């Protein structure tokens, strides 16, 4: 009996030791201010992981949301607020943005017109965004409920502004989750990220970090044009933010208070460039090992034999194609020896071959992880790019809008993709591109190399994202990671005041020296003249 009691005591002491080593488990209360589309898909993964860690998560969502559908059985809670517009307003705006890129893709000659039109669409988005802000901030009942919920942190996507403003009103720290903001003006101006135009390509420029002289000119002009166009609309937000907070402030000052910026990329996709301690890379956080395919789909995949399959998706934003374009693509696909699984919701093309099947939805990650997958035809969305990197699949990129052109340009530079222009795409171009990435082994090798880089991290991207969110909750912020540049004016940041002083001192010194030399020369001249006389 004594032996049994001693053994139980030892087990109890061991349990106490483990509890002591683990420390107290912190369960926080998180509020989420989301953005539509693929942005929501990424944040949703983070939300699910936070809930797995024991945290309570609430999502603020408008009744006009396209992608976020509140469900009573969901693990997260939903706070639904009403906005004075319909969900087709958001859909129409997205369609206008896509149409702008497809019909007016920026070139050297059309740069200014493109950014001008993009600025107009941005203004429309901001107007809709302000209506969303008002719908929350002026709703006394909702705000009282939010303030009474004692949140520990607010997770926000800065593409949809107001999350930061709401966090300040609630008195809680906030964390950003983003791929990049429009023209990256937010990261550079508000996050204080250094961006040397000599080798850091501007967003939407389709450039790499190795630029020729003419490309560096384009890059510098891209930064200047983006700043000019997008900052034109920041003034209205400065007034709005000052009004809501009841003190003079600016949009950038408020956004600069973000504790951590979770950037949804990594060095497998990005080019090396300067970043700051409060910027963390969590690209591919949604990726996971492939699961078994549905039976019917698996049978179709297996029927491909040694040739394998091609996965084709243009994303969730492109619902339809013209008959001419869809038939042109179908003609290209029918020439392949591979079987093709095409995610497409439009009218079935008349030229569709027997080797191609169309689906309203496909388990994209699972298909890309299938051993028979040879290539991925993609529009270049960040989520799809990362699933291809995760599984080591070479790509044929057909970018359409937003960051897609940049993503494909990066993959081309890293040797894992071939890029095509959607507006001028021809049947043979698509056939040749697919044959290239499938039959030229260097593309597969480069894709596998990127996959190894992606997997060789000290922490998984999702674990890193959750760690920093919990870090901010545990420490009530992360002020020690914010650079002092947030407290400097623009001329202090660039040391223009120091340069002005040095220039002035140098100019005065040169002026006095010149006067002294001139005086000495004149004096010596007089002395010589007297001696001659």
RODO-2510 file (C-alpha; in nm, 4 decimals, decimal comma):
residues 533
     n   res          X          Y          Z
     1     x     0,0000     0,0000     0,0000
     2     x     0,2883     0,2323     0,0869
     3     x     0,4471     0,1669    -0,2513
     4     x     0,1202     0,2490    -0,4281
     5     x     0,0799     0,5729    -0,2292
     6     x     0,4387     0,6731    -0,3072
     7     x     0,3808     0,6025    -0,6785
     8     x     0,0620     0,8140    -0,6821
     9     x     0,2466     1,0968    -0,5073
    10     x     0,5201     1,0881    -0,7719
    11     x     0,2636     1,1024    -1,0544
    12     x     0,0913     1,3971    -0,8845
    13     x     0,4245     1,5815    -0,8429
    14     x     0,5049     1,5144    -1,2104
    15     x     0,1672     1,6565    -1,3129
    16     x     0,2287     1,9681    -1,1014
    17     x     0,5705     2,0094    -1,2654
    18     x     0,4188     1,9879    -1,6144
    19     x     0,1553     2,2489    -1,5248
    20     x     0,4251     2,4757    -1,3834
    21     x     0,6354     2,4394    -1,6988
    22     x     0,3429     2,5072    -1,9281
    23     x     0,2384     2,8154    -1,7333
    24     x    -0,1092     2,9622    -1,7239
    25     x    -0,3208     2,9102    -2,0342
    26     x    -0,4518     3,2424    -2,1644
    27     x    -0,7890     3,2409    -2,3379
    28     x    -0,8723     3,5736    -2,4975
    29     x    -1,1694     3,7425    -2,6566
    30     x    -1,1080     3,8458    -3,0189
    31     x    -1,3135     4,0714    -3,2474
    32     x    -1,2638     4,0444    -3,6259
    33     x    -1,3158     4,3197    -3,8846
    34     x    -1,2940     4,1220    -4,2134
    35     x    -1,2673     4,1894    -4,5862
    36     x    -1,4455     4,0080    -4,8681
    37     x    -1,3141     3,7390    -5,1039
    38     x    -0,9916     3,5469    -5,0533
    39     x    -0,9063     3,7813    -4,7650
    40     x    -1,1899     3,6266    -4,5665
    41     x    -1,0777     3,2723    -4,6498
    42     x    -0,7377     3,3423    -4,4922
    43     x    -0,8782     3,5108    -4,1822
    44     x    -1,1295     3,2285    -4,1418
    45     x    -0,8431     2,9783    -4,1097
    46     x    -0,6862     3,1950    -3,8366
    47     x    -1,0224     3,2211    -3,6596
    48     x    -1,0640     2,8435    -3,6557
    49     x    -0,7157     2,7972    -3,5119
    50     x    -0,7761     3,0618    -3,2441
    51     x    -1,0931     2,8777    -3,1427
    52     x    -0,8921     2,5525    -3,1256
    53     x    -0,6623     2,7338    -2,8805
    54     x    -0,9592     2,8128    -2,6582
    55     x    -1,0167     3,1743    -2,7596
    56     x    -1,3590     3,3276    -2,8148
    57     x    -1,3958     3,4932    -3,1577
    58     x    -1,6658     3,7311    -3,2828
    59     x    -1,6928     3,8495    -3,6455
    60     x    -1,8464     4,1843    -3,7415
    61     x    -2,0234     4,1324    -4,0731
    62     x    -2,2648     4,3446    -4,2765
    63     x    -2,5944     4,2125    -4,4058
    64     x    -2,4670     4,2839    -4,7612
    65     x    -2,1620     4,0580    -4,7394
    66     x    -2,0934     3,8412    -5,0451
    67     x    -1,8732     3,5731    -4,8911
    68     x    -1,9300     3,5820    -4,5156
    69     x    -2,2453     3,3942    -4,4280
    70     x    -2,3308     3,3885    -4,0551
    71     x    -2,4226     3,0408    -3,9318
    72     x    -2,5795     2,9671    -3,5962
    73     x    -2,3928     2,6352    -3,5690
    74     x    -2,0515     2,7953    -3,6368
    75     x    -1,7877     2,7961    -3,3620
    76     x    -1,7341     3,1699    -3,4061
    77     x    -1,9971     3,4286    -3,3157
    78     x    -2,1342     3,6779    -3,5660
    79     x    -2,2356     4,0379    -3,5020
    80     x    -2,4469     4,1390    -3,8031
    81     x    -2,5020     4,5082    -3,8777
    82     x    -2,7171     4,6666    -4,1477
    83     x    -2,5717     4,8833    -4,4260
    84     x    -2,7615     5,1148    -4,6658
    85     x    -2,6659     4,9216    -4,9806
    86     x    -2,7206     4,5773    -5,1334
    87     x    -2,4612     4,3030    -5,1795
    88     x    -2,4789     4,3555    -5,5567
    89     x    -2,3125     4,6949    -5,4922
    90     x    -1,9996     4,5127    -5,3774
    91     x    -2,0291     4,2643    -5,6639
    92     x    -2,0624     4,5411    -5,9239
    93     x    -1,7587     4,7213    -5,7867
    94     x    -1,5512     4,4017    -5,8039
    95     x    -1,6636     4,3504    -6,1649
    96     x    -1,5593     4,7080    -6,2499
    97     x    -1,2149     4,6514    -6,1011
    98     x    -1,1718     4,3283    -6,3000
    99     x    -1,2913     4,5005    -6,6193
   100     x    -1,0462     4,7878    -6,5651
   101     x    -0,7504     4,5496    -6,5524
   102     x    -0,8658     4,3358    -6,8441
   103     x    -0,9421     4,6307    -7,0731
   104     x    -0,6803     4,8825    -6,9577
   105     x    -0,3835     4,6829    -6,8373
   106     x    -0,1167     4,9448    -6,7505
   107     x     0,1620     4,9959    -7,0045
   108     x     0,4351     5,2600    -7,0288
   109     x     0,1991     5,4841    -7,2266
   110     x    -0,1210     5,4169    -7,0288
   111     x     0,0223     5,4253    -6,6747
   112     x    -0,1331     5,7566    -6,5809
   113     x    -0,4784     5,6757    -6,7229
   114     x    -0,4824     5,3384    -6,5510
   115     x    -0,3976     5,4742    -6,2063
   116     x    -0,6422     5,7605    -6,2531
   117     x    -0,9244     5,5135    -6,3245
   118     x    -0,8100     5,2885    -6,0395
   119     x    -0,8197     5,5906    -5,8117
   120     x    -1,1831     5,6568    -5,9092
   121     x    -1,2789     5,2979    -5,8280
   122     x    -1,0865     5,3265    -5,5035
   123     x    -1,2917     5,6353    -5,4189
   124     x    -1,6125     5,4364    -5,4769
   125     x    -1,4811     5,1627    -5,2465
   126     x    -1,3925     5,4186    -4,9796
   127     x    -1,7398     5,5735    -4,9993
   128     x    -1,8958     5,2311    -4,9461
   129     x    -1,6409     5,1629    -4,6730
   130     x    -1,7429     5,4820    -4,4876
   131     x    -2,1061     5,3725    -4,4976
   132     x    -1,9972     5,0489    -4,3295
   133     x    -1,8056     5,2462    -4,0664
   134     x    -2,1039     5,4686    -3,9945
   135     x    -2,3321     5,1667    -3,9717
   136     x    -2,1214     5,0327    -3,6835
   137     x    -1,9908     5,3455    -3,5074
   138     x    -2,3280     5,5253    -3,5001
   139     x    -2,5189     5,2179    -3,3842
   140     x    -2,5355     5,2865    -3,0099
   141     x    -2,6872     4,9497    -2,9245
   142     x    -2,4193     4,7604    -3,1181
   143     x    -2,1337     4,9726    -2,9794
   144     x    -2,2612     4,9246    -2,6240
   145     x    -2,2722     4,5497    -2,6809
   146     x    -1,9189     4,5503    -2,8229
   147     x    -1,7843     4,7616    -2,5366
   148     x    -1,9469     4,5315    -2,2853
   149     x    -1,7845     4,2253    -2,4421
   150     x    -1,4377     4,3178    -2,3057
   151     x    -1,2378     4,2227    -2,6139
   152     x    -0,8631     4,1664    -2,5773
   153     x    -0,7745     4,2290    -2,9431
   154     x    -0,9200     4,3278    -3,2789
   155     x    -0,8009     4,1482    -3,5946
   156     x    -0,8478     4,3625    -3,9049
   157     x    -0,7755     4,3696    -4,2778
   158     x    -0,6760     4,7276    -4,3778
   159     x    -0,8169     4,6865    -4,7294
   160     x    -1,1485     4,7536    -4,5550
   161     x    -1,0767     5,0533    -4,3344
   162     x    -1,2342     5,1231    -3,9951
   163     x    -1,1169     4,8205    -3,7977
   164     x    -0,8358     5,0270    -3,6481
   165     x    -1,0764     5,3089    -3,5655
   166     x    -1,3142     5,0671    -3,3958
   167     x    -1,0243     4,9217    -3,1941
   168     x    -0,9337     5,2679    -3,0607
   169     x    -1,2981     5,3366    -2,9720
   170     x    -1,3094     5,0059    -2,7823
   171     x    -0,9690     5,0673    -2,6248
   172     x    -0,8104     4,7399    -2,7458
   173     x    -0,4891     4,6676    -2,9423
   174     x    -0,5289     4,5665    -3,3053
   175     x    -0,3406     4,3420    -3,5487
   176     x    -0,3481     4,3668    -3,9280
   177     x    -0,3740     4,0731    -4,1693
   178     x    -0,3050     4,1587    -4,5347
   179     x    -0,1396     4,0592    -4,8636
   180     x    -0,0723     4,4212    -4,9499
   181     x    -0,2750     4,7393    -4,9478
   182     x    -0,3691     4,9271    -5,2660
   183     x    -0,0348     5,0376    -5,4133
   184     x     0,1328     4,9420    -5,0822
   185     x     0,0962     5,3029    -4,9664
   186     x    -0,0268     5,1871    -4,6249
   187     x     0,2764     4,9690    -4,5492
   188     x     0,5240     5,2322    -4,6660
   189     x     0,3664     5,5470    -4,5249
   190     x     0,1765     5,4148    -4,2240
   191     x     0,3791     5,1039    -4,1378
   192     x     0,7082     5,2877    -4,2142
   193     x     0,8435     5,0051    -4,4293
   194     x     1,1565     5,1148    -4,6223
   195     x     1,1104     5,0733    -4,9983
   196     x     1,4280     5,1502    -5,1975
   197     x     1,3016     5,1929    -5,5566
   198     x     1,6371     5,0691    -5,6874
   199     x     1,5515     4,7061    -5,6046
   200     x     1,2166     4,6895    -5,4193
   201     x     0,9521     4,6591    -5,6946
   202     x     0,6386     4,8668    -5,6456
   203     x     0,3118     4,6805    -5,6080
   204     x     0,1245     4,6330    -5,9372
   205     x     0,4429     4,7111    -6,1360
   206     x     0,5058     4,3472    -6,2470
   207     x     0,8778     4,4092    -6,1882
   208     x     1,1379     4,1949    -6,0121
   209     x     1,4251     4,2913    -5,7811
   210     x     1,6706     4,2863    -6,0750
   211     x     1,5794     4,5923    -6,2813
   212     x     1,7394     4,7588    -6,5808
   213     x     1,7807     5,1373    -6,5896
   214     x     1,4503     5,1849    -6,7748
   215     x     1,2734     4,9515    -6,5330
   216     x     1,4050     5,1501    -6,2358
   217     x     1,2585     5,4606    -6,3973
   218     x     0,9258     5,2785    -6,4294
   219     x     0,9512     5,1606    -6,0683
   220     x     1,0178     5,5091    -5,9316
   221     x     0,7333     5,6547    -6,1386
   222     x     0,5059     5,3758    -6,0123
   223     x     0,5738     5,4741    -5,6518
   224     x     0,5196     5,8442    -5,7253
   225     x     0,1993     5,7893    -5,9236
   226     x     0,0552     5,5512    -5,6668
   227     x     0,1285     5,7934    -5,3853
   228     x    -0,0277     6,0830    -5,5739
   229     x    -0,3434     5,9025    -5,6837
   230     x    -0,4204     5,7218    -5,3595
   231     x    -0,3217     5,9989    -5,1180
   232     x    -0,5723     6,2259    -5,2912
   233     x    -0,8443     6,0257    -5,1191
   234     x    -0,6757     5,9993    -4,7795
   235     x    -0,7669     6,3559    -4,6886
   236     x    -1,1344     6,2617    -4,6584
   237     x    -1,0410     5,9779    -4,4217
   238     x    -0,8253     6,2152    -4,2139
   239     x    -1,1327     6,4332    -4,1580
   240     x    -1,3488     6,1286    -4,0814
   241     x    -1,1030     5,9779    -3,8336
   242     x    -1,0556     6,3139    -3,6591
   243     x    -1,4322     6,3529    -3,6287
   244     x    -1,4841     6,0040    -3,4827
   245     x    -1,1948     6,0255    -3,2358
   246     x    -1,2743     6,3855    -3,1388
   247     x    -0,9175     6,5102    -3,1920
   248     x    -0,6984     6,6049    -3,4885
   249     x    -0,5436     6,2933    -3,6398
   250     x    -0,4778     6,1264    -3,9728
   251     x    -0,5587     5,7898    -4,1254
   252     x    -0,1881     5,7018    -4,1369
   253     x    -0,1277     5,7963    -3,7746
   254     x    -0,4113     5,5669    -3,6688
   255     x    -0,3060     5,2765    -3,8907
   256     x     0,0499     5,3138    -3,7661
   257     x    -0,0710     5,2090    -3,4210
   258     x    -0,1114     4,8466    -3,5404
   259     x     0,0806     4,6219    -3,3024
   260     x     0,1652     4,3508    -3,5580
   261     x     0,1288     4,3327    -3,9364
   262     x     0,0680     3,9739    -4,0525
   263     x     0,1755     3,9703    -4,4190
   264     x     0,0296     3,6793    -4,6142
   265     x     0,3450     3,6071    -4,8160
   266     x     0,6903     3,4601    -4,7486
   267     x     1,0361     3,4576    -4,9073
   268     x     0,9336     3,1746    -5,1381
   269     x     0,7150     3,4278    -5,3225
   270     x     0,8643     3,7639    -5,2219
   271     x     1,1996     3,9131    -5,3219
   272     x     1,4335     4,0074    -5,0326
   273     x     1,3758     4,3623    -4,9105
   274     x     1,3799     4,5563    -4,5808
   275     x     1,1099     4,4875    -4,3236
   276     x     1,0520     4,5762    -3,9591
   277     x     1,0240     4,3696    -3,6369
   278     x     0,6468     4,4130    -3,6142
   279     x     0,5957     4,2704    -3,9649
   280     x     0,5557     3,8910    -3,9681
   281     x     0,5274     3,6675    -4,2782
   282     x     0,2536     3,4051    -4,2715
   283     x     0,2157     3,3222    -4,6421
   284     x     0,0449     2,9876    -4,7087
   285     x    -0,1180     2,9645    -4,3653
   286     x    -0,4225     2,8042    -4,5287
   287     x    -0,2249     2,5233    -4,6967
   288     x    -0,2442     2,1678    -4,5672
   289     x    -0,1687     1,8098    -4,6799
   290     x    -0,3990     1,6766    -4,9505
   291     x    -0,7047     1,4769    -4,8476
   292     x    -0,8633     1,1953    -5,0541
   293     x    -1,0724     1,3106    -5,3510
   294     x    -1,4419     1,2307    -5,3977
   295     x    -1,4829     0,8859    -5,5552
   296     x    -1,6071     1,0049    -5,8964
   297     x    -1,3318     1,2654    -5,9214
   298     x    -1,0631     1,0167    -5,8140
   299     x    -1,1769     0,7725    -6,0853
   300     x    -1,1485     1,0447    -6,3491
   301     x    -0,8005     1,1379    -6,2226
   302     x    -0,6844     0,7753    -6,2234
   303     x    -0,8103     0,7326    -6,5807
   304     x    -0,5405     0,9768    -6,6947
   305     x    -0,2745     0,7047    -6,6648
   306     x     0,0894     0,8066    -6,7055
   307     x     0,0004     1,1463    -6,8545
   308     x    -0,1510     1,2764    -6,5311
   309     x    -0,3850     1,5714    -6,4860
   310     x    -0,3983     1,9503    -6,5187
   311     x    -0,5899     2,1578    -6,2619
   312     x    -0,7518     2,4754    -6,3984
   313     x    -0,9128     2,7560    -6,1977
   314     x    -0,9503     3,1303    -6,2525
   315     x    -1,0688     3,1873    -5,8950
   316     x    -1,3972     3,2800    -5,7342
   317     x    -1,4154     3,6351    -5,8740
   318     x    -1,4467     3,5306    -6,2402
   319     x    -1,7916     3,3792    -6,2795
   320     x    -1,8180     3,3714    -6,6578
   321     x    -1,6257     3,4107    -6,9831
   322     x    -1,7387     3,5102    -7,3293
   323     x    -1,8335     3,2197    -7,5590
   324     x    -1,5387     3,3045    -7,7818
   325     x    -1,2889     3,2966    -7,4933
   326     x    -1,4270     2,9804    -7,3303
   327     x    -1,4316     2,7923    -7,6620
   328     x    -1,0762     2,9066    -7,7395
   329     x    -0,9587     2,7710    -7,4017
   330     x    -1,1536     2,4452    -7,4485
   331     x    -0,9899     2,3924    -7,7902
   332     x    -0,6486     2,4246    -7,6271
   333     x    -0,7307     2,1850    -7,3450
   334     x    -0,8634     1,9136    -7,5779
   335     x    -0,5222     1,8935    -7,7471
   336     x    -0,3521     1,7814    -7,4246
   337     x    -0,2780     1,4162    -7,3462
   338     x    -0,3542     1,4971    -6,9816
   339     x    -0,7003     1,4929    -6,8234
   340     x    -0,8158     1,8412    -6,7176
   341     x    -1,0323     1,9402    -6,4201
   342     x    -1,1662     2,2908    -6,4856
   343     x    -1,3480     2,4965    -6,2254
   344     x    -1,5951     2,7036    -6,4253
   345     x    -1,9512     2,8208    -6,3583
   346     x    -2,0276     2,9577    -6,7048
   347     x    -2,1912     2,8043    -7,0095
   348     x    -2,0364     2,4738    -7,1202
   349     x    -1,8101     2,5412    -7,4242
   350     x    -1,9143     2,3711    -7,7482
   351     x    -1,5526     2,2768    -7,8194
   352     x    -1,5018     2,0975    -7,4858
   353     x    -1,2993     1,7789    -7,5299
   354     x    -1,3599     1,4383    -7,3707
   355     x    -1,0431     1,4823    -7,1610
   356     x    -1,1865     1,7879    -6,9825
   357     x    -1,4471     1,8017    -6,7088
   358     x    -1,6072     2,1180    -6,5753
   359     x    -1,6979     2,1607    -6,2073
   360     x    -1,8729     2,4421    -6,0187
   361     x    -1,6237     2,3813    -5,7402
   362     x    -1,3107     2,1701    -5,7010
   363     x    -1,1067     2,0684    -5,3927
   364     x    -0,8136     2,2676    -5,5309
   365     x    -0,5636     2,1982    -5,2513
   366     x    -0,6360     1,8248    -5,2618
   367     x    -0,6020     1,8118    -5,6398
   368     x    -0,2730     2,0033    -5,6355
   369     x    -0,1439     1,7580    -5,3757
   370     x    -0,2391     1,4545    -5,5851
   371     x     0,0630     1,2592    -5,7178
   372     x    -0,0785     1,2610    -6,0733
   373     x    -0,1030     1,6431    -6,0983
   374     x     0,1392     1,7811    -6,3595
   375     x     0,0468     2,1500    -6,3870
   376     x    -0,1816     2,4208    -6,2527
   377     x    -0,3479     2,6831    -6,4740
   378     x    -0,4164     2,9738    -6,2406
   379     x    -0,5206     3,3383    -6,2427
   380     x    -0,2421     3,4013    -5,9929
   381     x    -0,4371     3,4625    -5,6726
   382     x    -0,2160     3,4422    -5,3648
   383     x    -0,4080     3,1484    -5,2146
   384     x    -0,3777     2,9368    -5,5284
   385     x    -0,0129     3,0325    -5,5778
   386     x     0,0675     2,9166    -5,2256
   387     x    -0,1165     2,5879    -5,2653
   388     x     0,0928     2,5220    -5,5778
   389     x     0,4128     2,6176    -5,3923
   390     x     0,3142     2,3986    -5,0962
   391     x     0,2736     2,0930    -5,3206
   392     x     0,5535     2,1784    -5,5673
   393     x     0,3391     2,2163    -5,8823
   394     x     0,4561     2,4280    -6,1819
   395     x     0,2109     2,6862    -6,3103
   396     x     0,0706     2,8535    -6,6195
   397     x    -0,0411     3,1972    -6,5064
   398     x    -0,3255     3,3918    -6,6689
   399     x    -0,3466     3,6959    -6,4353
   400     x    -0,6470     3,9260    -6,4471
   401     x    -0,6386     4,1940    -6,1769
   402     x    -0,4961     4,3086    -5,8446
   403     x    -0,1820     4,1380    -5,7201
   404     x    -0,2186     3,8532    -5,9715
   405     x     0,0155     4,0051    -6,2325
   406     x     0,2793     4,0611    -5,9645
   407     x     0,2410     3,7069    -5,8309
   408     x     0,2897     3,5512    -6,1738
   409     x     0,5831     3,7841    -6,2468
   410     x     0,7454     3,6599    -5,9247
   411     x     0,6840     3,2953    -6,0126
   412     x     0,8253     3,3475    -6,3632
   413     x     1,1378     3,5084    -6,2145
   414     x     1,1798     3,2083    -5,9849
   415     x     1,1443     2,9677    -6,2775
   416     x     0,8240     2,7954    -6,1631
   417     x     0,5687     2,9436    -6,4060
   418     x     0,4943     3,0635    -6,7578
   419     x     0,2807     3,3772    -6,7869
   420     x     0,0144     3,4528    -7,0496
   421     x    -0,1882     3,7653    -7,1299
   422     x    -0,5616     3,6943    -7,0931
   423     x    -0,6684     3,9737    -7,3294
   424     x    -0,4577     3,8420    -7,6215
   425     x    -0,4589     3,4717    -7,5322
   426     x    -0,4620     3,2306    -7,8295
   427     x    -0,5236     2,8546    -7,8391
   428     x    -0,1704     2,7601    -7,9413
   429     x    -0,0155     2,9884    -7,6768
   430     x    -0,1981     2,8012    -7,4026
   431     x    -0,1040     2,4607    -7,5494
   432     x     0,2634     2,5620    -7,5789
   433     x     0,2728     2,7030    -7,2256
   434     x     0,1277     2,3839    -7,0766
   435     x     0,3633     2,1610    -7,2740
   436     x     0,6542     2,3753    -7,1569
   437     x     0,5846     2,3527    -6,7820
   438     x     0,4936     1,9819    -6,8059
   439     x     0,7735     1,8579    -7,0308
   440     x     1,0567     2,0932    -6,9308
   441     x     1,1790     1,9437    -6,6031
   442     x     1,3340     2,2687    -6,4785
   443     x     0,9881     2,4084    -6,3989
   444     x     0,9039     2,1118    -6,1781
   445     x     1,2473     2,1282    -6,0140
   446     x     1,2073     2,4981    -5,9368
   447     x     0,8563     2,4427    -5,8010
   448     x     0,9880     2,1669    -5,5717
   449     x     1,2744     2,3951    -5,4607
   450     x     1,0252     2,6640    -5,3592
   451     x     0,8180     2,3985    -5,1829
   452     x     1,1205     2,2911    -4,9778
   453     x     1,1879     2,6542    -4,8810
   454     x     0,8245     2,6959    -4,7794
   455     x     0,8225     2,3845    -4,5597
   456     x     1,1638     2,4554    -4,4036
   457     x     1,0476     2,7089    -4,1425
   458     x     1,0919     2,7026    -3,7621
   459     x     0,7152     2,7466    -3,7236
   460     x     0,4270     2,6766    -3,9585
   461     x     0,2757     3,0007    -4,0988
   462     x    -0,0561     2,9430    -3,9190
   463     x     0,1192     2,8741    -3,5875
   464     x     0,3240     3,1926    -3,6322
   465     x     0,0124     3,3999    -3,7006
   466     x    -0,1654     3,2643    -3,3923
   467     x     0,1482     3,3076    -3,1784
   468     x     0,1745     3,6792    -3,2541
   469     x    -0,1972     3,7373    -3,2002
   470     x    -0,1704     3,5656    -2,8612
   471     x     0,1526     3,7568    -2,7911
   472     x    -0,0282     4,0892    -2,8360
   473     x    -0,3121     3,9725    -2,6099
   474     x    -0,0739     3,8502    -2,3388
   475     x     0,1331     4,1702    -2,3343
   476     x    -0,1490     4,4154    -2,4109
   477     x     0,0351     4,5229    -2,7247
   478     x     0,3803     4,5060    -2,8833
   479     x     0,5033     4,8646    -2,8562
   480     x     0,8643     4,7505    -2,8165
   481     x     0,8598     4,6304    -3,1797
   482     x     0,7387     4,9594    -3,3302
   483     x     1,0188     5,1742    -3,4801
   484     x     1,0758     5,5323    -3,3641
   485     x     1,0034     5,6468    -3,7201
   486     x     0,6350     5,6630    -3,6237
   487     x     0,7184     5,9678    -3,4112
   488     x     0,9107     6,1553    -3,6823
   489     x     0,7829     6,3996    -3,9400
   490     x     0,8438     6,3214    -4,3071
   491     x     1,1387     6,5624    -4,3265
   492     x     1,2908     6,4226    -4,0079
   493     x     1,2488     6,0661    -4,1372
   494     x     1,4467     6,1515    -4,4517
   495     x     1,6949     6,3665    -4,2517
   496     x     1,6091     6,6680    -4,4668
   497     x     1,6458     6,9008    -4,1676
   498     x     1,9947     6,7622    -4,0999
   499     x     2,0897     6,7904    -4,4670
   500     x     1,9552     7,1464    -4,4747
   501     x     2,1706     7,2409    -4,1744
   502     x     2,4804     7,0747    -4,3202
   503     x     2,4194     7,2409    -4,6567
   504     x     2,3734     7,5794    -4,4887
   505     x     2,6908     7,5377    -4,2801
   506     x     2,8849     7,4250    -4,5869
   507     x     2,7525     7,7151    -4,7922
   508     x     2,8439     7,9664    -4,5187
   509     x     3,1908     7,8154    -4,4814
   510     x     3,2504     7,8259    -4,8581
   511     x     3,1176     8,1828    -4,8740
   512     x     3,3410     8,3057    -4,5884
   513     x     3,6428     8,1203    -4,7324
   514     x     3,5816     8,2713    -5,0729
   515     x     3,5493     8,6205    -4,9246
   516     x     3,8717     8,5714    -4,7261
   517     x     4,0571     8,4480    -5,0330
   518     x     3,9248     8,7358    -5,2383
   519     x     4,0259     8,9836    -4,9668
   520     x     4,3760     8,8327    -4,9449
   521     x     4,4155     8,8372    -5,3214
   522     x     4,3165     9,2030    -5,3395
   523     x     4,5502     9,2915    -5,0514
   524     x     4,8407     9,1042    -5,2106
   525     x     4,7624     9,2777    -5,5406
   526     x     4,7864     9,6191    -5,3768
   527     x     5,1188     9,5321    -5,2104
   528     x     5,2694     9,4128    -5,5394
   529     x     5,1461     9,7233    -5,7148
   530     x     5,3051     9,9516    -5,4528
   531     x     5,6386     9,7702    -5,4825
   532     x     5,6365     9,8140    -5,8605
   533     x     5,5629    10,1844    -5,8241
***
